[in-house]
């Protein structure tokens, strides 16, 4: 009988590849969790530990940015995934347009393990009609990674991403985080401007013009953590926009590379847990949330990747080196000056997409 079941399942999976991703041929029904996430958020050792403790297998699919995440959910109407990890300011964008998430049941989450300030921030950012659609997982910042051996004076302002002194040695993402950095460097306030379509377009046009003007100084637009780490570690890039985890990871092997917070302040983000509206394994999703937010498990992520987890006490349990690097980058003043990413109306998302495409297509002066 067991052999017949295997043959039958093999035929079904061959006919429907998407179903193969969704369940897998070796998992018992109800014992698999499908997560759409980011690199580094589910280390193999924690996946194995979770499987050993719960009997639940984890199937991972990765995204490179929130636009890709939303596109995947919109295309499938949320099916094919159970647990999703959008950045907090993108949750309501996807929910309001596509209805891809279901409300979070906080009664199933051990919120005692979650930093209360980050929980409140995500609650405020992801609640519609008294229904909350996400809880915090990782948080961090985007600022500057600088090779101080070659660019000892860089890192004090985002204008260094526009500086001819570092021509051919600059890299940043052609995405919203860079647009905000340059806006703040130009004395503009993208958060305030986002309340008005005309004002937001005006701010983004000024940013675009400045980026096109200085495009000739840019070596490349980086697209993944691995790509940027290679560019910085090989010395091909000296000044780059970077996530804190990238800067800290490289600093462990090359002390010349520093993660630096400029005078305009770091850009702050919070990645979350949200549950698909078409989730088939809801209990398993809550089990993973509670497992990964235990301080001893969250500390593994920080130690291995540098990502900060919204788990109380996890930084203290992470490696001493990770804790030291965090404290070197973030003075109390720098923490207060974090510019948190903000939820965008649909017109602002469209404007950013337009700016991104025009920047890529433009020829630098």
DRENVOSE-8354 format. One record per residue: x, y, z of N, C-alpha, C in turn. Coordinates in steps of 0.02 Angstrom, whole numbers, plus 32768, in hexadecimal, padded with zeros to 4 digits. Atoms other than C-alpha are relative to their C-alpha. Layout:
BEGIN
XYZXYZXYZ;...
END
This chain:
BEGIN
802A7FC38000800080008000802B803F8000;7FD37FC67FFC808D8077802B801F800E7FBC;7FE27FF7804180DF80587F827FCF801D7FCE;80327FE5802E803C807B7F267FF4804A800C;800A7FBA7FEF802781207F828039802B7FE3;7FC77FDB801B80D781567F507FF980097FB6;80087FFB804980B3812F7E997FCB80327FEF;80367FD2800D800E818D7E9F80158048800B;7FEA7FBD7FF1805C82257EF0803280197FCC;7FCF7FED803380EB82247E727FDE80187FC1;80267FED803C806E822C7DE37FE080448009;80227FC07FF2800D82BA7E34803280387FFE;7FCF7FCA7FFD80AB831E7E54801C800F7FBB;7FE67FF4804380E783067DA27FD0802A7FD8;80327FDA80258044834B7D617FFB80478019;80087FBE7FE3804083DE7DD9803D80148027;7FC27FED7FDD80EE84217E027FF580308039;800C7FD17FCA80A784AE7E6B7FEC7FDC803F;801580277FC68058842D7EDC803B7FDE8020;7FC3801E7FE4810283DB7EEF802280318030;7FE27FCF7FD38146847D7F377FD68008803F;802C7FF07FC880AE84937FA480027FCC8036;800580337FCD80B383EB7FFB803F7FD68006;7FC7802D7FFE8148837F7FCB7FE97FB88005;801680468006814382C47FAF800C7FD8803F;7FEE80287FC68188828D80577FE180178041;801C7FE57FC2812482F580D37FBA7FE3800B;804480127FEE808B82B9812F7FD4803E7FFD;802E7FC880047FF283258119800080278042;80017FD67FC47FF583B88192804380068022;7FBE7FFD7FE080AF83A581B6803480217FD3;7FD27FDB802A80FA841E813A7FED80498005;800B7FB87FFE810E84DA813E8023801F7FC4;7FE47FE1803D81288541809F800A804A800E;7FEF7FBB7FEE818285E680BD801C80257FC4;7FE37FD2803281A186758042802780348027;7FD77FDA7FD2823386D0808F803E801C7FDD;7FC27FE1801782DE8723807D803B7FD38013;7FC480267FF0838C86D8807B8015800B8048;7FE67FFB7FBC83CD86B281297FCD7FFC8037;80337FFD7FCC832686B481837FED7FBC801C;801080447FE8831885F88196803E7FD47FF8;7FC28027800683C785AF81B27FF27FB58005;800A8049800383D784F581907FFF7FE08045;7FFE80207FBF840384CD82437FC0800B8028;803F7FF37FDE8363851F82837FC77FDA7FE0;80338028802382F984CB81FE80037FB78019;7FF880457FE88341842382367FE97FFA8049;801580027FBA8327844C82ED7FB480028006;80497FFA80018273847E82CB7FE07FBE7FEB;801B80408019825483DE826A80077FCA8036;7FF680337FCC829E837482F67FD2800A803B;802A7FF27FC6823783CB837C7FB57FF87FF1;80477FFD8010819183D4831F7FE87FCC7FCD;8012802C80368196835782907FE980247FC2;80167FD88038816E83E68219803A80107FD2;7FCD7FEF803081D483F7817B7FF380467FE6;80057FBB801881F784A38133801780037FB7;7FEF7FF5804681F584CE807A8009804B7FF6;7FEE7FBA8005824985738050800180177FB7;7FF97FDD8040823585E97FBC801780468011;7FE17FC17FF08298868A7FB47FEC80387FD0;800D7FC480298279873B7F75803A8030800A;7FCB7FCF7FFD82EF87CB7F517FE980448015;801C7FC07FEA827A885D7F757FB57FF98009;804780047FF181C988857FA97FD480037FC2;80278001803E818D88A77EF97FFA7FB97FE5;80018046801681BD87F57ECB7FD27FD7802D;802B80247FD1816887B47F687FB6800B7FF1;80457FF1800F80C6880D7F407FEB7FE27FBD;8011801D804180CC87D47E8B7FF37FB68005;800A80487FF780DD871E7EC17FBC7FF38021;803F800A7FDD804A872E7F387FC480127FD4;80377FEB802C7FDE878C7EBB7FF37FCC7FCA;8007803180377FFF870B7E337FDD7FC18018;801C803E7FE67FCC867A7EA37FC4800B802D;80357FEF7FD17F4886D77F0980117FE98047;7FEA80147FBE7FB086A47FA080087FB58009;7FF980497FFA7FA885E97F7F80477FEB7FF3;7FBC80198009804585817F82802E8011803A;7FD77FEB7FC6808685D580217FD58002803E;80227FFA7FBF805885D180D98016803F8025;7FE37FC97FDA80CC864F812C8028802C7FD1;7FE07FD0802B810886ED80D680268032802B;7FD87FD37FD8818C876A810F800A80447FDF;7FFA7FBE801E8166881580C5801C80338031;7FEC7FC77FD781B288B681047FC180258016;803D7FE77FE18135890E81757FDC80347FD6;80207FCB8027811789A381037FE17FE97FBF;801E801C803D80E4892F80747FC57FD3800E;8035802F7FEF806588C580D27FBC80197FE8;80427FE780117FCE893480BB7FFA800D7FB5;80027FF780487FFE895880077FE67FC17FDE;8015803F801E7FEB88A17FD97FBA7FEC8017;804180147FE67F548884804A7FC880297FE1;80357FD5801A7EF18919800D7FF37FF47FB5;8008800A80487F1088F27F557FEB7FB97FEE;800A804580157F0A88347F527FE07FD38035;801F80297FCC7EC687F57FF880247FBE800B;7FD9803E7FFE7F548777800980107FE78046;7FEF80157FBC7F66877080C77FC17FF48029;803680077FCF7EF987398158801580208041;7FF17FDF7FC17EEC878E820080287FD2802E;7FD780247FD07F6C875B82827FD97FF58041;801E80107FBF7F2C8704831F803780058035;7FCC7FF57FCF7F9B874D83A77FFC7FCE803A;800780327FCB7F5486CD842080287FC17FF4;7FD9803B80117FBA864983C4804B800E7FFF;7FBA7FEC8002805D86A983D3801880128046;7FE27FEE7FBF80CE86B6846B801F80457FF9;7FE87FBB800980DC87738465803080158037;7FD07FEF7FCC81428772850680487FFE7FE5;7FBD8004801D81D887488497800E80377FCE;7FF97FCD803481BB87DD8423800A8045801F;7FF47FBC7FE88201888B84407FC080297FF8;80407FDF7FFF816B88F484707FFE803C7FD1;80007FC5802C81A0899084107FFA7FEC7FB7;80058017804581B88930836F7FBC7FE17FF2;8043801C8008811688D2838A7FCD80377FF6;802F7FC8800780B9897683A1800880237FBD;7FF47FDF8040810C89C183077FE07FD87FC7;801D802A803680D7892E829A7FB47FFE8006;80497FFF7FF78029892C82E67FE2803F7FE0;80187FC1801C801289E382B7800480007FB4;7FF57FFD8049805589C782077FD97FCC7FD9;801E803780257FF4892981DE7FB87FF08016;8044800B7FE87F47893E82287FCD80247FD4;80387FE580267EA8895881C17FBF7FEA8022;804180107FE27DFB8963821080077FD3803D;7FF380247FC17E40892482B6801A7FB97FF6;7FE28041800D7E8D888B8263804A800A7FF1;7FB87FFB80077F498875827180197FC97FD1;7FEC803080337FA1882181DF80497FEA8004;7FBA80147FFC8055880E8219801B800B8046;7FDA7FF67FC280CC880082AD804A80057FEC;7FBA7FF680148185883082AE802B7FC18004;7FCD80357FFC821487B9828A804580218003;7FBF7FE0800282B7880B82527FF9804B7FF7;7FFF7FB9800D82E088C18255804880157FF3;7FBD7FE9800D83738924821B800080417FDB;7FF87FBE801F83B389B881BC80267FF97FBE;7FD87FF7803C83F889ED8116802580428006;7FD77FC27FFF84878A6A8116803B7FF57FD1;7FC78003802C85388A6880D180347FCD8018;7FC5802A7FF485BF89E380C7803B80217FDD;7FC77FDA801A86688A3680AF80417FD9800C;7FBD801B7FF8871489EF808F802D803A8013;7FDC7FC67FE687738A6880FD804A80027FEA;7FBB8000801A881B8A3380B38005802C7FC3;80007FDA803E87ED8A83800D7FD780408002;802C7FC57FFB87688B0080427FFA80148049;7FFF7FF37FB8879A8B3880F17FD280398016;802B7FC77FED872E8BD680EC7FB77FF47FF0;8045800D801486908B8480AB7FD77FE6803B;802D801D7FCF85F88B5281107FDB8032802B;80207FCE7FD785C28BF6815D7FBF801A7FE2;803D7FE98021853A8C1B80DD7FF07FD37FC5;80148027803A84D68BC38057801780207FBF;7FE57FDF803C851D8C437FDD803F7FDD7FE7;7FC78025801785B48BD07FD67FEE7FCF7FC8;8017802A8037854B8B637F627FFD80277FBE;80027FD4803A85508BF77EEA804480207FF2;7FC17FDC7FFD86068C277F0480317FE97FC9;7FD280108036867B8C2F7E6D80437FE6801A;7FC180187FE3870D8C0B7EE380037FB48002;800380497FFD86D28B567EE87FE57FE37FBF;801A8016804186A78B467E2F80187FBA7FF0;7FF08046801186A08A917DF880057FD2803C;7FFB80297FC386A28A567EAD7FC18006802C;80407FF67FDC85ED8A7A7EDE7FCE7FCC7FE9;8036802D8011855D8A007EE57FC5800C802E;803D7FFD7FD784AA8A0A7F207FC87FDB7FDB;803A801F801F840289BB7EFE7FD880357FDA;802C7FD3802483958A0B7E7A7FB97FF58018;8041800E7FE083038A027EF37FF180378032;801B7FCC7FD582A08A657F72802F80148038;7FD57FED7FC883218A5D7FFD803380357FEA;7FD27FCE8019839F8ABB7F937FDD80427FF1;80257FC3800F831B8B367F597FF580298040;800B7FDC7FC182F48B60800F8041801E801A;7FBF7FE67FEA83AD8B71803B801180417FDE;7FED7FC5802783CA8BED7FB07FCF8039800F;80307FCC7FEE83298C4A7FDA801480238040;7FEC7FE27FC183618C64808D804180287FF8;7FC17FDC800B840F8C9680517FF480437FDD;80117FC2802383BD8D1B7FE37FD4802E802A;80297FD77FD4835B8D5E80777FB67FF77FF4;8046800E800F82B68D11803D7FE57FCC8031;801F802F7FD1823A8CAC80A57FCE7FD47FDA;802D802B802781F18C1A80437FC47FE78027;803980167FD881838BE180D47FC880347FFE;80327FCA8001812B8C8880DF7FE280097FBB;80177FF5804581218C9880227FD17FCA7FE9;80288039801780CE8BED80107FB5800B800B;80477FF27FF480298C37804F7FDF80217FC4;801B7FDE803C80168C927FA880227FE37FC2;7FE4801D803D802C8C447EFD802E80317FDC;7FD87FCF8024806D8CE57EB08041800F8026;7FC47FF27FD980E68D077F3F80317FC57FFE;7FD4803B800281288C557F3F80227FFA7FBD;7FE28003804381438C597E84803780367FFA;7FCF7FCB8002819F8CFF7E9780417FEC8023;7FC580167FDA82148CB77F1B80267FCA7FD8;7FE08037802382368C197EB6802080187FBE;7FE27FE5803D82578C7E7E17804380228010;7FC17FE17FEC82DC8CE37E7380357FCC8010;7FD280377FF1832A8C437EB380187FE07FC0;7FEE801F803F83268BF67E068032802A7FD9;7FD37FD4802683788C8D7DB680477FFE801D;7FBE80017FE084068C897E3580227FBC7FF4;7FE28042800C84218BCD7E1F80157FF77FB7;7FEC8003804684248BDD7D62803F802A7FF5;7FC67FD48007849E8C6E7D6F80407FDF8017;7FC4801E7FE385168C057DD680067FB57FF0;80008047801184F48B5C7D8780447FE97FE7;7FBE8012801C859E8B5F7D3180327FEC8036;7FD280117FCA85F08B4B7DDC7FF27FB9801C;8017803F7FE385938AA87E02801E7FC47FDB;7FE5803D802085E98A027DE27FC87FD27FEC;8038802D800E854A899B7DED7FCA800A8034;803780037FD084A1898F7E3F7FFF7FB9801C;800080447FE484AC88FD7EB77FB87FE8800B;8042801D7FFB841A88867EC27FF77FCE8036;800580337FCC844288057F478037800A8033;7FCE7FFC7FCB84A187F77FE980437FE37FE8;7FC380218017851D877E7F9A8026802C7FCF;7FDF7FD68031854087F47F0A8025803A8021;7FDF7FC87FDF856588887F7A803B7FEA802A;7FC980187FD785D088237FF1803D7FF17FD5;7FC8800F802C863A87E97F5F802080407FE6;7FE67FC18019864C88997F1A802B80238035;7FDC7FDF7FCA868388DE7FC3803E7FD88015;7FC880297FE886F3884C7FF580397FFF7FCE;7FCB7FFF8033875188527F4F801D80457FF6;7FE67FBD8006876C890D7F607FE980237FC0;801A7FE1803D870B89327EC07FD4803C8010;802C7FC97FEA869489A37F20801A80188044;7FE87FE37FC286C78A1A7FAB7FC7801F8029;80387FDF7FDE86238A737FD57FC07FE37FE3;803E80208018857A8A1D7FCD7FC880098032;803880097FD484CD8A20801180017FB78016;7FFB80447FE884BF8985807D7FD37FF5803C;802380147FC38458892980FC80347FF78037;7FD080057FC984A9892881A780217FBC8004;7FE580447FFB84BD886B81A380387FF47FCE;7FCA8007803185278878810680408021801A;7FC57FDD7FE7859B88FA815180217FDB803A;7FE480227FC685AE889B81F480207FBD7FED;7FE48040801585CB87F5819E804580097FE1;7FC07FF480208657883C8134803480198032;7FD27FE57FCE86A3889881C980217FC9802A;7FE480367FD986BF87F1821F80407FE47FE2;7FC5801A8021874087C1819D802D80377FE4;7FD97FC780198778886D81617FEF803E8029;800F7FC77FD3878188F481E8800180437FDD;80017FC18026879A897981617FB980127FEA;80447FF4801686E3896581317FD58010803D;80297FE97FC9866E89C581A37FB8800C7FE9;80457FED800D85B289D481AC7FF580438023;80007FBC7FE585978A8E81C37FBC80217FF8;80407FDB7FFF85008AF881F1800F80497FF1;7FF27FBA801185078BA081977FD480318027;80227FCC7FDA84C78C4481DB7FB480017FF2;804780008010841F8C2D81837FDA7FC98025;801F80377FDB83FD8B8F81E97FF77FC27FD6;800A8040802383EA8AD881BC7FB77FF87FEB;80438014801483538A98815D7FED7FC18027;801280397FD682F58A1F81CE7FC77FD67FE3;8033802D8019828F8987819E7FF07FCA8033;801480397FD7822F88FC81F67FE07FCD7FD2;801E8037802482118858819E7FD37FD98030;8035801A7FD5817987FC81DE7FF07FB77FF0;8023803F80108119875A81E67FB880127FEE;80467FFB80148075875981877FEA7FBC7FE6;801980418015800686C481607FD580077FC2;80257FFD803F7FC486A580B27FB67FF4800A;8048800B7FFE7F0986B280987FED7FBA7FE9;800C804480187F1686088043802C7FCD8023;7FD5802E7FDB7F8685B880C57FDC7FBE800F;801B80427FF17F6B84FE80DA801B7FE48042;7FDE80197FC47FDC84E88171800880388033;80017FC67FD47FAB857081EA801F7FF28044;7FE280117FBF7FD78519828D804C7FFA7FFA;7FB88007800B808284F18244802180457FFB;7FE57FBC8006809A85A9821A800980208045;7FFA7FE57FBC807885DE82CE80367FDC8027;7FCB80267FDE80EA8553830B8045801A7FEE;7FBF7FE58016817A859982A3800C8045801E;7FF87FBD7FE3815B864B82DF80177FFB8048;7FEE80077FB981618616839580447FE08009;7FBE80207FFC81F985A88376803880317FF2;7FC97FD680178261862883198008803E802C;7FFB7FC57FD5823886B5839380187FF08046;7FE080107FC0827E865684288047801D7FFE;7FC07FDC8002831A86BA8459803B7FD67FEA;7FC7802A801183928628844980017FEE7FB5;8003800E8047835586048397800C80407FD7;7FF57FC18023834E86BA8362804980148002;7FB97FEF7FFA840086CF83A0802B7FDD7FCB;7FDC80248035843A864E83217FFF80287FC0;80067FD8803D83F986BB8294802D803D8003;7FD57FC57FF98451875582D7804A7FEE7FFB;7FB98015800184F586F882F280177FEC7FBB;7FEC801A804184F386A882457FFB80347FC9;800E7FD2803884AF873681DB800A804A8011;7FFE7FBA7FEC84B987D782407FBC80208003;80437FE47FFD83FD87F2822F7FE980038049;801B7FF87FBD83AE883482CE7FB97FE58002;8042801E7FFA831587D6830A7FDA80238038;802A7FDD7FCF8284882583687FEE7FD3803A;8009802F7FC9829987A283EF8026801A803D;7FE17FE37FC482B987E5849E80387FD3801A;7FC880247FE3836387B284DE802A7FDA7FCE;7FDB80298031839F8764843B8045801E7FF1;7FBF7FE2800F842B87E2841C80337FEE8035;7FD380127FC9847587BC84C680177FB77FFB;7FEF8047800884758702849A80277FF37FC0;7FDB8009803F84C5871D83EF804B8005800E;7FB87FFE7FF7857F871E83D280178044801C;7FE67FC17FE685E387A284328014802F7FC7;7FEA7FD78039862587DD838A7FC480257FE1;803C7FE0801C857487FF83487FE98039802C;80157FCC7FD08548886083E5802F803C7FFC;7FCF7FCA800385E988C583D97FF8802A7FC1;80087FDC803F85CE88F383227FC1802C8001;803D7FD87FFA851D892D8347800D803E8029;7FF47FC77FD48557899C83D5802F80327FE1;7FD27FD2802285E389E6836A7FDB802C7FCE;80247FDA803485678A1B82E37FCA802D801E;803B7FDE7FE884D68A52834F800A801E8045;80037FDA7FC284EA8AD683D17FB7800C8010;80467FEE7FF184498B08842C7FE580357FD0;80157FCC802D84438BA083BA7FEF7FE37FBB;800E801F8040844D8B34831E7FBF7FD88000;803E80257FFB83C08AC6835A7FC4802F7FFD;80367FCF800183528B5E83797FF6801F7FBB;80037FE08042837A8B9D82C97FEF7FCF7FC8;8014802F803483418B00826E7FC2801B7FDC;80397FEC802882CA8B2F81E17FDC7FC17FE8;8023803E800E824D8AA181DD7FDB80047FBD;80258002803F82068A6D81357FB58006800F;80467FF07FF581528AA081227FD47FE07FCA;802F801E802F80B98A5480CF7FF280327FC8;80097FD5803A809D8A9780207FBB7FF67FE1;803D800780287FFB8ABE7FC580127FE47FBB;7FF38021803F7FE88A687F1E8023802E7FCE;7FE17FD3803080188B037EBB804B8008800E;7FB97FF97FEF80BD8B0F7F1A80277FC37FEA;7FDF803D801880E78A5A7EF1800B80057FB5;7FFA7FF8804980C68A807E39803680337FEE;7FCD7FCC800D81328B1D7E4080467FE2800A;7FBF801E7FF381C38ABC7E8C80137FCF7FC9;7FF28030803681B58A347E07801480267FC1;7FF07FD8803A81B98ABA7D818046801D8006;7FBE7FE47FF582528B0D7DCD80367FCB7FF8;7FD08037800482AA8A667DDB800F7FEE7FB7;7FF780138046828F8A3C7D23802480387FDA;7FE07FC8802382C18AE97CE7804A80088013;7FBA7FFD7FEB83608AE67D4E802A7FCB7FDD;7FDB8036802083948A3E7D08800A800E7FB5;7FFD7FF4804883708A787C56802A803E7FEE;7FE07FC0800E83C58B217C67804B7FF87FF3;7FB97FFB800C84728B4C7C28801B8039802B;7FE37FCD7FD584DC8BAA7CA7801E80397FD7;7FE57FC6802385148C597C78804D80008002;
END
